[in-house]
Amino acid sequence: MKPFFYNICILALLSTLFFFLSPFVYATGTQKTGYQVPNNGIAVEIDVYNNCKRVTNTHSSNAIFVPTASEAEWNTFLASAPAYISIDDCVSSAPFISTWKSDNP
C-alpha cells in the first residue's frame, strides 16, 4: 500500500509544480518575455523601446520568437532577421485597441 500512496503523492506534487510554473515557461507577448510570431504570413505589431515594427513571418511551418528583453536584443533581431521575416514600420502611431462586440444587444 505504501508504494501506491507514494506514487500518488509524487504525481500530485509534479502536477502542482507544472500548473504553477507553466506560465513562466510559456508566457510571451510582453517586452520582458519577448513575442511569438505565427507562421504563414501572420503579422504582429511589436512596439518596444519607442520603436514600433510590424513583423511578418512568411515561413510555411515554423513560428518565430522575437527577443525584446533588452534593447540590444531587439536591435540585433531587427538588423539580422532571417530572409522569411519581413519588418515594416507599424501602420499607425496610435495605440492598437482591440474591441470585441457581442451579438446580443
C-alpha positions as CSV (number, residue, x, y, z in Angstrom):
1,M,0.0,0.0,0.0
2,K,2.9,2.3,0.7
3,P,4.2,2.5,-2.9
4,F,0.8,3.3,-4.3
5,F,0.4,6.2,-1.8
6,Y,3.9,7.4,-2.5
7,N,3.3,7.4,-6.3
8,I,0.0,9.4,-5.9
9,C,1.9,12.0,-3.8
10,I,4.7,12.3,-6.4
11,L,2.1,12.7,-9.1
12,A,0.2,15.3,-7.2
13,L,3.4,17.2,-6.5
14,L,4.5,17.2,-10.1
15,S,1.1,18.2,-11.4
16,T,1.0,21.1,-9.0
17,L,4.5,22.3,-10.0
18,F,3.6,22.1,-13.7
19,F,0.4,24.0,-13.1
20,F,2.2,26.9,-11.2
21,L,5.4,27.0,-13.3
22,S,4.0,26.7,-16.8
23,P,3.0,30.4,-17.2
24,F,6.6,31.3,-16.5
25,V,7.9,28.9,-19.2
26,Y,5.4,29.6,-21.9
27,A,4.4,33.2,-21.4
28,T,5.2,35.5,-24.3
29,G,3.7,38.7,-25.6
30,T,5.4,41.3,-23.4
31,Q,8.5,43.4,-23.7
32,K,10.1,41.4,-20.8
33,T,9.3,38.0,-22.2
34,G,9.5,38.5,-26.0
35,Y,6.9,37.9,-28.7
36,Q,5.9,34.9,-30.8
37,V,5.1,35.5,-34.4
38,P,3.0,32.7,-36.0
39,N,3.8,31.3,-39.5
40,N,2.1,31.6,-42.9
41,G,2.2,35.4,-43.3
42,I,0.8,36.4,-40.0
43,A,2.0,39.8,-38.8
44,V,2.4,41.1,-35.3
45,E,3.0,44.7,-34.3
46,I,5.7,45.0,-31.7
47,D,6.1,48.3,-30.0
48,V,9.1,48.3,-27.7
49,Y,11.8,50.9,-26.8
50,N,9.9,53.6,-28.8
51,N,10.4,51.6,-32.0
52,C,7.2,50.1,-33.4
53,K,7.6,47.4,-36.1
54,R,5.3,45.1,-37.9
55,V,6.9,41.7,-38.0
56,T,5.6,39.2,-40.6
57,N,6.6,35.6,-40.7
58,T,6.2,34.0,-44.2
59,H,7.7,30.7,-43.2
60,S,5.3,27.8,-44.0
61,S,5.7,25.8,-40.9
62,N,7.6,27.5,-38.1
63,A,6.6,30.2,-35.7
64,I,9.4,32.5,-34.6
65,F,10.4,34.1,-31.3
66,V,11.3,37.7,-31.3
67,P,13.5,38.7,-28.3
68,T,12.7,42.0,-26.7
69,A,14.0,41.7,-23.1
70,S,16.7,44.3,-23.8
71,E,17.0,47.0,-26.4
72,A,20.2,45.3,-27.7
73,E,18.3,42.0,-28.4
74,W,15.6,43.9,-30.2
75,N,18.1,45.9,-32.4
76,T,20.0,42.7,-33.2
77,F,16.9,41.0,-34.3
78,L,15.9,43.9,-36.5
79,A,19.4,44.0,-38.1
80,S,19.7,40.3,-38.7
81,A,16.2,38.8,-39.2
82,P,16.0,35.7,-41.4
83,A,15.0,36.1,-45.1
84,Y,11.5,34.8,-44.4
85,I,10.8,37.6,-41.9
86,S,9.7,41.0,-43.2
87,I,9.9,44.0,-41.0
88,D,8.0,47.2,-41.7
89,D,7.0,50.3,-39.7
90,C,3.8,50.0,-37.8
91,V,0.6,51.1,-39.7
92,S,-0.1,53.9,-37.3
93,S,1.5,55.5,-34.3
94,A,-1.8,55.3,-32.4
95,P,-2.0,52.6,-29.8
96,F,-3.7,49.4,-31.0
97,I,-7.1,48.9,-29.4
98,S,-8.8,45.5,-29.7
99,T,-12.6,45.6,-29.4
100,W,-15.0,42.7,-29.0
101,K,-18.6,43.1,-29.9
102,S,-21.3,40.8,-28.7
103,D,-24.1,39.6,-31.0
104,N,-26.5,40.2,-28.1
105,P,-27.9,43.7,-27.6
